[in-house]
Amino acid sequence: MNVFRLAGDMTHLLSVVVLLLKIHTIKSCAGISLKTQELYALVFAARYLDLFVHFVSLYNTVMKLVFLASSFSIVWYMKRHKIVRRTYDKDHDTFRHYVLVLPCLLLALLINEKFTFREVMWAFSIYLEAVAIFPQLVLLQRTRNIDNLTGQYVFFLGAYRVLYILNWIYRYFSEPHFVHWISWVAGIVQTLLYADFFYYYIMSWKNNVKLELPA
């Protein structure tokens, strides 16, 4: 644990809190991609298979439970809640997210740290997380009308990955033999997907104007 990882975890948690705040208080999921939320639920389900067989720390266990519970509850709200589901923009959220799953699974079978079920699922979750935001970004580009909470959610989600890259850099220089190429490459790809959004988010904040992405 270091300051970059802690900041990354808290920023990731903050992104979830912002999204849940929007859903619970406004009773709206407008601008949120169900496809991305389903991919994140799959990411956490695949990554945390060791939840009850490998104890690292209380902090680690609590964070795993929080992300699992929040991701599946968000999907449930968007699909089943009688008010929230009416605000879901299914006409624009049409990216075929399932086409991302199979390539990530095949890549995990080919490139992993150890060819065991849990390690392959861990690698699969890393690869899938790198591209899970794609349907969300496509939705924002199509609608262009981005409310503050949705913009903050995506920004904090991207900031979490940037902070984790700083965490890896710190650990690389402070810990001997710290090498995790799978996480590093996937993390860089994920961060690059946010680059365009970051630019327009910062410019909208700097100029005090409503956030809009180019079509």
Backbone bond lengths (Angstrom), bond angles and torsions (degrees), N, CA, C in turn:
res aa  C-N    CA-C-N  psi(-1)  N-CA   C-N-CA  omega(-1)  CA-C   N-CA-C  phi
1 M - - - 1.462 - - 1.533 109.74 -
2 N 1.311 115.89 135.14 1.456 121.84 174.76 1.517 108.12 -144.83
3 V 1.321 117.06 175.96 1.463 120.84 -173.58 1.521 111.79 -63.38
4 F 1.339 117.83 -32.83 1.467 120.26 -178.92 1.535 111.19 -71.17
5 R 1.324 116.15 -41.66 1.463 118.90 178.71 1.527 110.61 -67.08
6 L 1.331 116.35 -43.78 1.462 119.79 178.99 1.518 110.77 -60.72
7 A 1.336 116.42 -44.25 1.463 120.36 178.51 1.527 110.73 -63.73
8 G 1.336 116.34 -38.17 1.453 120.61 177.39 1.516 112.04 -64.02
9 D 1.325 116.53 -44.93 1.472 120.62 178.57 1.525 111.20 -62.53
10 M 1.329 116.21 -43.46 1.458 119.63 -178.85 1.528 111.56 -68.28
11 T 1.333 116.93 -35.21 1.465 120.34 176.97 1.520 110.81 -68.25
12 H 1.333 115.99 -40.21 1.474 120.48 175.75 1.529 110.34 -61.42
13 L 1.320 115.67 -44.59 1.456 120.40 178.28 1.525 111.02 -63.45
14 L 1.335 116.18 -39.29 1.457 120.77 179.35 1.531 111.20 -63.13
15 S 1.324 117.16 -36.77 1.468 119.81 178.01 1.526 110.85 -62.38
16 V 1.321 115.84 -39.92 1.470 120.38 178.40 1.524 110.64 -67.60
17 V 1.335 116.28 -41.61 1.466 120.98 179.45 1.524 110.29 -61.69
18 V 1.328 117.10 -42.94 1.471 121.45 179.17 1.520 110.48 -60.84
19 L 1.332 116.89 -43.73 1.460 120.55 -179.53 1.522 111.50 -67.24
20 L 1.325 116.91 -43.81 1.467 120.33 178.26 1.524 111.00 -65.59
21 L 1.332 116.55 -35.30 1.461 120.81 177.37 1.522 110.21 -61.64
22 K 1.308 115.98 -42.72 1.470 120.27 178.45 1.524 110.58 -63.08
23 I 1.317 116.70 -45.55 1.466 120.78 -177.08 1.524 111.41 -67.78
24 H 1.330 117.60 -42.46 1.472 120.97 -174.32 1.517 112.34 -78.49
25 T 1.328 117.82 -40.57 1.469 119.51 -174.06 1.524 112.87 -87.27
26 I 1.335 115.99 -42.26 1.459 119.62 -177.93 1.527 111.29 -91.51
27 K 1.347 115.92 -15.75 1.470 121.47 -175.61 1.527 110.67 56.99
28 S 1.333 114.64 45.34 1.455 119.73 -177.75 1.524 110.35 -143.02
29 C 1.326 115.06 141.86 1.464 120.77 172.43 1.519 109.82 -122.26
30 A 1.335 116.44 23.15 1.466 121.94 179.27 1.523 110.03 -58.32
31 G 1.324 116.69 132.29 1.455 121.30 179.94 1.511 114.47 85.58
32 I 1.332 117.32 -3.63 1.466 121.88 -179.89 1.521 109.51 -101.52
33 S 1.317 116.16 132.55 1.459 121.36 -179.57 1.523 111.12 -86.16
34 L 1.325 116.37 117.33 1.458 120.75 174.60 1.527 110.38 -63.58
35 K 1.327 116.29 -33.72 1.467 120.43 -179.80 1.532 110.62 -60.97
36 T 1.329 116.61 -43.97 1.466 119.99 177.80 1.520 111.18 -65.18
37 Q 1.336 117.30 -41.11 1.458 120.45 -179.73 1.527 111.69 -64.70
38 E 1.312 117.18 -36.98 1.463 120.71 176.61 1.524 110.94 -66.55
39 L 1.321 116.46 -38.71 1.466 119.84 177.47 1.521 111.05 -65.17
40 Y 1.337 117.30 -40.89 1.466 119.89 178.17 1.527 111.92 -65.47
41 A 1.326 116.93 -37.29 1.465 120.00 176.51 1.530 109.88 -61.48
42 L 1.328 116.30 -40.85 1.462 120.85 177.55 1.526 111.05 -67.28
43 V 1.323 116.77 -38.72 1.473 121.53 177.41 1.521 110.86 -57.23
44 F 1.330 116.49 -51.20 1.467 119.86 -176.59 1.526 111.99 -70.12
45 A 1.333 117.43 -35.85 1.461 120.41 178.07 1.524 110.96 -63.47
46 A 1.337 117.00 -39.78 1.463 120.96 179.64 1.529 111.99 -74.00
47 R 1.328 116.65 -35.54 1.466 120.70 -174.85 1.523 112.75 -76.86
48 Y 1.317 117.07 -33.35 1.454 119.68 -172.51 1.517 113.17 -103.90
49 L 1.319 116.77 35.15 1.461 121.25 175.66 1.526 111.83 -64.62
50 D 1.327 116.07 -20.66 1.466 120.86 -178.52 1.528 112.51 -89.08
51 L 1.318 116.76 9.91 1.464 120.88 -170.95 1.527 112.85 -53.65
52 F 1.333 117.89 -41.91 1.458 120.77 -174.60 1.530 113.21 -106.53
53 V 1.337 116.67 7.85 1.464 118.52 -179.64 1.533 112.27 -122.84
54 H 1.329 116.75 -12.63 1.468 119.57 -178.22 1.523 109.15 -137.66
55 F 1.328 116.37 102.43 1.462 121.82 -178.29 1.519 109.86 -92.55
56 V 1.329 116.30 123.59 1.472 122.11 177.46 1.523 109.88 -101.24
57 S 1.327 115.86 -54.47 1.460 122.10 178.53 1.524 108.12 -164.25
58 L 1.313 116.06 165.18 1.457 120.63 177.45 1.525 110.24 -63.17
59 Y 1.327 115.28 -41.23 1.472 120.50 178.24 1.521 110.36 -57.92
60 N 1.324 117.00 -47.58 1.458 122.47 -178.61 1.526 111.45 -61.60
61 T 1.319 116.65 -43.66 1.461 121.22 -179.12 1.519 111.50 -66.12
62 V 1.334 116.15 -43.73 1.470 120.24 -179.74 1.528 110.56 -62.87
63 M 1.326 117.37 -42.98 1.459 120.79 -179.88 1.528 111.03 -63.23
64 K 1.322 116.47 -40.50 1.468 119.92 177.46 1.524 110.97 -61.42
65 L 1.320 116.79 -45.78 1.463 120.98 -179.82 1.522 111.54 -64.15
66 V 1.326 116.21 -39.37 1.468 120.71 -179.76 1.524 110.78 -63.45
67 F 1.332 117.25 -46.68 1.464 119.83 -177.70 1.526 112.04 -70.70
68 L 1.326 117.02 -35.24 1.461 119.55 175.55 1.528 111.08 -64.99
69 A 1.320 116.02 -50.78 1.463 120.69 -177.29 1.524 111.45 -63.69
70 S 1.332 117.03 -43.45 1.462 120.14 -177.26 1.521 111.86 -67.52
71 S 1.332 117.54 -41.10 1.464 120.08 -177.61 1.528 111.42 -65.50
72 F 1.329 116.89 -42.96 1.462 119.44 -179.95 1.524 111.77 -73.34
73 S 1.328 117.21 -32.24 1.469 119.40 177.48 1.524 111.08 -68.99
74 I 1.336 117.39 -36.55 1.463 120.66 177.47 1.527 110.33 -63.68
75 V 1.337 116.47 -43.96 1.468 120.29 177.26 1.521 110.31 -61.27
76 W 1.325 116.91 -42.11 1.474 120.43 179.88 1.527 110.69 -62.70
77 Y 1.315 116.94 -45.37 1.470 120.38 -179.95 1.521 110.95 -60.14
78 M 1.321 116.42 -43.34 1.452 119.85 -176.09 1.528 112.81 -71.14
79 K 1.330 116.52 -26.11 1.464 120.12 -177.57 1.518 113.53 -100.72
80 R 1.350 117.61 -27.55 1.461 119.49 -169.30 1.524 115.67 -120.62
81 H 1.329 117.74 -27.66 1.469 118.80 -176.95 1.528 109.69 -65.64
82 K 1.314 116.05 129.55 1.465 120.52 -170.41 1.526 113.54 -63.67
83 I 1.349 118.00 -25.93 1.471 120.54 179.22 1.520 110.80 -96.99
84 V 1.326 116.76 -48.85 1.463 121.19 -175.36 1.525 111.38 -61.16
85 R 1.312 117.59 -41.80 1.461 120.18 -175.73 1.530 113.01 -63.56
86 R 1.326 116.79 -23.64 1.465 120.19 178.79 1.518 112.45 -70.24
87 T 1.333 116.53 -21.01 1.467 120.74 -178.03 1.529 112.15 -91.79
88 Y 1.314 116.51 -3.17 1.463 120.40 -178.65 1.531 110.28 -72.54
89 D 1.314 116.58 127.93 1.460 122.69 -176.30 1.531 109.98 -90.19
90 K 1.322 115.96 75.94 1.467 120.04 -177.41 1.527 112.26 -71.24
91 D 1.331 117.17 -20.66 1.463 119.86 -179.53 1.530 112.27 -69.23
92 H 1.348 116.85 -29.18 1.463 120.27 179.06 1.531 112.91 -102.07
93 D 1.321 116.46 -21.68 1.471 120.61 179.94 1.531 109.07 -87.95
94 T 1.304 115.84 69.42 1.467 121.18 -172.26 1.524 113.52 -113.30
95 F 1.328 117.62 7.44 1.468 119.86 178.84 1.528 109.65 -61.60
96 R 1.325 116.65 130.51 1.474 121.00 -178.56 1.530 109.28 -77.39
97 H 1.319 114.91 84.97 1.466 119.95 -172.60 1.520 113.70 -67.13
98 Y 1.324 116.93 -21.87 1.462 118.95 -179.14 1.530 112.07 -66.49
99 V 1.341 117.14 -20.54 1.469 119.20 178.50 1.529 111.26 -70.46
100 L 1.329 117.59 -13.32 1.454 121.23 177.63 1.528 111.86 -85.56
101 V 1.329 116.14 -25.60 1.465 120.82 -172.09 1.527 111.97 -71.11
102 L 1.323 117.47 -51.67 1.468 120.67 -175.96 1.526 113.19 -61.90
103 P 1.341 120.14 -46.45 1.474 118.91 177.14 1.529 112.83 -59.35
104 C 1.335 116.88 -37.55 1.469 120.13 178.97 1.523 110.81 -66.80
105 L 1.336 116.41 -38.19 1.463 120.24 178.48 1.523 110.97 -67.59
106 L 1.320 117.02 -42.93 1.463 120.70 178.30 1.522 110.95 -63.85
107 L 1.333 116.32 -40.06 1.460 120.48 178.13 1.527 110.87 -63.99
108 A 1.337 116.34 -38.36 1.465 120.68 178.52 1.525 111.67 -66.34
109 L 1.326 116.71 -34.44 1.463 120.45 177.77 1.528 111.26 -69.54
110 L 1.334 115.78 -29.67 1.462 120.10 -178.45 1.517 112.85 -89.08
111 I 1.350 116.32 -39.41 1.468 121.22 -175.78 1.518 108.93 -123.40
112 N 1.310 116.92 106.72 1.459 123.24 179.59 1.515 109.20 -150.69
113 E 1.315 116.36 166.12 1.467 119.75 -179.21 1.528 112.11 -80.03
114 K 1.322 116.50 -26.12 1.455 121.68 177.15 1.525 107.63 -159.18
115 F 1.336 116.60 135.67 1.458 119.49 -174.52 1.529 110.30 -83.99
116 T 1.330 114.75 72.69 1.463 122.21 171.46 1.517 107.31 -125.97
117 F 1.321 116.69 163.64 1.459 120.16 -175.96 1.521 111.57 -58.33
118 R 1.333 117.58 -49.15 1.460 121.04 -177.48 1.518 112.22 -65.79
119 E 1.342 117.17 -38.61 1.459 119.78 -179.60 1.526 111.75 -70.97
120 V 1.324 116.49 -36.07 1.467 119.73 176.35 1.522 109.88 -66.67
121 M 1.337 117.15 -41.08 1.467 120.65 178.27 1.527 111.07 -66.56
122 W 1.331 116.39 -35.26 1.475 119.37 176.65 1.523 110.16 -64.35
123 A 1.331 116.63 -46.61 1.470 120.13 178.65 1.528 110.59 -62.46
124 F 1.327 116.34 -40.45 1.468 121.11 177.49 1.520 110.62 -58.73
125 S 1.334 117.41 -42.74 1.462 121.20 -179.64 1.520 111.72 -65.75
126 I 1.325 116.80 -35.05 1.464 121.03 178.75 1.523 110.50 -67.75
127 Y 1.319 116.16 -46.18 1.470 120.22 179.45 1.533 111.17 -64.55
128 L 1.334 115.78 -42.36 1.461 119.41 -177.44 1.523 111.22 -68.94
129 E 1.331 117.38 -37.60 1.462 119.95 178.91 1.531 110.66 -62.33
130 A 1.334 116.71 -32.96 1.467 120.54 -178.18 1.521 112.03 -61.62
131 V 1.336 116.70 -29.15 1.475 119.89 -176.14 1.525 113.16 -115.91
132 A 1.341 117.25 0.28 1.467 120.62 -175.37 1.522 113.15 -63.17
133 I 1.321 117.35 -25.97 1.470 121.10 -178.05 1.526 111.31 -76.93
134 F 1.314 117.70 -12.56 1.462 121.00 -173.81 1.531 113.42 -56.23
135 P 1.340 120.11 -49.08 1.475 118.90 178.00 1.528 112.84 -58.92
136 Q 1.344 116.88 -35.27 1.464 120.53 178.66 1.525 111.37 -65.15
137 L 1.309 116.82 -43.93 1.463 120.64 179.77 1.528 111.31 -66.52
138 V 1.331 116.28 -38.01 1.463 120.13 177.17 1.525 110.33 -64.24
139 L 1.332 116.97 -41.97 1.464 121.10 178.28 1.526 111.29 -61.06
140 L 1.329 116.75 -43.63 1.464 120.28 179.90 1.528 111.69 -64.98
141 Q 1.316 116.37 -36.23 1.458 119.07 177.98 1.527 111.47 -68.86
142 R 1.326 116.75 -33.34 1.458 119.97 -178.86 1.524 112.02 -74.86
143 T 1.328 116.81 -41.02 1.465 120.11 -177.14 1.522 111.55 -83.91
144 R 1.337 116.70 -36.57 1.469 125.10 178.98 1.530 113.11 66.32
145 N 1.320 118.31 -21.52 1.466 121.60 -179.34 1.529 109.11 -91.26
146 I 1.326 116.32 98.44 1.464 120.95 -172.47 1.524 109.86 -110.52
147 D 1.330 117.01 118.87 1.459 119.44 178.46 1.524 110.23 -77.68
148 N 1.333 116.57 166.98 1.464 121.50 -173.50 1.524 113.32 -60.93
149 L 1.341 117.08 -43.89 1.461 119.97 -177.00 1.522 111.50 -67.36
150 T 1.317 117.45 -38.56 1.463 120.33 177.73 1.526 110.21 -65.30
151 G 1.337 116.85 -44.13 1.454 121.01 177.70 1.519 112.03 -60.84
152 Q 1.336 116.28 -42.50 1.466 120.34 178.89 1.526 111.07 -65.76
153 Y 1.319 116.33 -39.98 1.469 120.49 179.12 1.522 110.85 -58.05
154 V 1.332 117.20 -50.89 1.460 121.28 -178.54 1.525 110.82 -66.59
155 F 1.335 117.15 -38.28 1.466 120.24 179.33 1.524 111.30 -63.58
156 F 1.319 117.55 -47.45 1.469 120.30 179.94 1.529 111.41 -65.12
157 L 1.327 116.29 -34.40 1.458 120.17 178.45 1.531 110.53 -64.79
158 G 1.322 116.13 -40.29 1.462 119.93 176.72 1.517 112.64 -71.93
159 A 1.332 116.67 -37.77 1.464 121.08 -179.92 1.528 111.31 -63.86
160 Y 1.323 115.70 -34.04 1.475 120.18 177.59 1.528 110.63 -59.19
161 R 1.324 116.77 -42.27 1.459 119.55 -179.59 1.528 111.37 -69.56
162 V 1.327 117.80 -38.23 1.466 121.09 177.45 1.532 110.02 -60.98
163 L 1.325 116.35 -43.34 1.463 120.74 179.63 1.524 111.53 -66.18
164 Y 1.327 116.56 -32.89 1.465 119.01 177.85 1.528 110.96 -70.40
165 I 1.323 117.37 -33.05 1.463 119.82 175.00 1.530 110.16 -63.83
166 L 1.328 116.64 -41.47 1.468 120.33 175.66 1.526 110.52 -63.15
167 N 1.321 117.91 -36.18 1.459 122.89 175.73 1.525 110.95 -61.54
168 W 1.342 116.43 -43.51 1.468 119.87 178.79 1.518 111.91 -65.94
169 I 1.326 116.19 -39.47 1.473 119.50 177.97 1.521 110.31 -62.91
170 Y 1.327 116.46 -44.37 1.468 121.37 178.88 1.525 110.66 -60.57
171 R 1.343 116.80 -46.10 1.460 120.40 -177.97 1.530 112.05 -68.19
172 Y 1.343 115.85 -31.99 1.462 119.34 179.64 1.533 110.70 -62.37
173 F 1.333 116.81 -38.54 1.457 120.97 -178.23 1.534 113.09 -88.91
174 S 1.324 117.44 -16.80 1.470 119.82 -176.43 1.523 113.52 -106.77
175 E 1.332 117.84 -17.04 1.455 121.36 -179.15 1.530 110.00 -120.71
176 P 1.319 117.25 127.24 1.470 119.26 178.72 1.529 111.34 -67.49
177 H 1.318 116.17 140.06 1.471 123.23 175.28 1.531 113.10 64.23
178 F 1.328 117.15 26.58 1.464 119.12 176.62 1.524 109.46 -86.90
179 V 1.327 116.03 101.96 1.461 122.11 -179.50 1.521 108.81 -139.30
180 H 1.338 116.92 121.55 1.462 122.43 177.06 1.532 108.74 -138.64
181 W 1.335 115.67 79.06 1.452 120.02 -173.20 1.522 113.14 -61.76
182 I 1.320 117.13 -35.87 1.464 120.78 -178.53 1.527 110.24 -60.68
183 S 1.319 116.31 -50.68 1.468 121.06 179.35 1.521 111.26 -64.37
184 W 1.323 116.53 -40.89 1.465 120.17 -176.36 1.527 111.73 -64.23
185 V 1.315 116.62 -50.61 1.465 120.10 -177.09 1.523 110.61 -65.41
186 A 1.346 116.72 -44.70 1.469 120.72 179.53 1.527 110.67 -63.67
187 G 1.324 116.93 -38.16 1.462 121.01 179.68 1.517 112.47 -66.15
188 I 1.322 116.52 -38.59 1.466 120.33 178.05 1.523 110.31 -67.09
189 V 1.341 117.04 -42.79 1.467 120.84 177.41 1.526 110.40 -59.86
190 Q 1.330 115.80 -44.65 1.462 120.61 -179.77 1.524 111.16 -61.67
191 T 1.325 116.89 -42.88 1.460 120.87 -179.67 1.525 111.39 -65.20
192 L 1.320 117.36 -38.97 1.458 121.31 179.09 1.531 111.72 -62.97
193 L 1.337 116.87 -32.25 1.460 120.11 177.99 1.536 111.40 -64.95
194 Y 1.335 115.83 -27.40 1.462 120.53 -179.34 1.530 112.92 -85.85
195 A 1.323 117.73 -11.58 1.466 121.28 -169.87 1.522 112.37 -54.80
196 D 1.322 117.25 -47.67 1.460 121.46 -178.58 1.527 110.96 -63.50
197 F 1.343 115.62 -42.84 1.464 119.78 179.20 1.517 110.51 -63.31
198 F 1.340 117.37 -44.50 1.465 121.26 179.23 1.527 110.93 -55.23
199 Y 1.317 115.68 -44.07 1.466 120.22 -177.63 1.524 110.65 -59.38
200 Y 1.329 116.91 -51.22 1.463 120.49 -176.79 1.530 111.79 -71.06
201 Y 1.343 116.85 -30.87 1.467 120.18 177.53 1.523 109.87 -66.48
202 I 1.324 117.54 -47.22 1.464 121.79 -178.71 1.528 110.65 -66.11
203 M 1.333 116.80 -39.91 1.463 119.95 179.42 1.529 111.08 -65.91
204 S 1.333 117.60 -38.25 1.468 120.34 178.54 1.525 110.57 -66.99
205 W 1.334 116.24 -38.18 1.471 120.62 177.92 1.533 110.11 -68.50
206 K 1.320 116.73 -42.16 1.459 121.35 -178.72 1.523 111.36 -64.81
207 N 1.332 116.97 -41.24 1.466 121.38 -177.19 1.526 113.20 -93.13
208 N 1.354 115.20 0.42 1.468 121.16 178.62 1.536 111.77 55.08
209 V 1.341 114.51 48.72 1.462 120.83 177.70 1.529 108.89 -125.87
210 K 1.309 116.48 164.07 1.452 121.60 -179.20 1.520 110.20 -67.32
211 L 1.322 115.63 138.68 1.457 121.33 -178.54 1.527 109.85 -72.50
212 E 1.339 115.08 127.17 1.459 121.52 175.48 1.521 107.93 -140.14
213 L 1.324 115.93 138.49 1.458 120.74 175.94 1.518 109.55 -102.40
214 P 1.326 117.26 146.27 1.467 118.97 178.38 1.516 110.23 -66.12
215 A 1.317 117.17 145.53 1.464 121.47 -179.56 1.519 110.15 -68.67
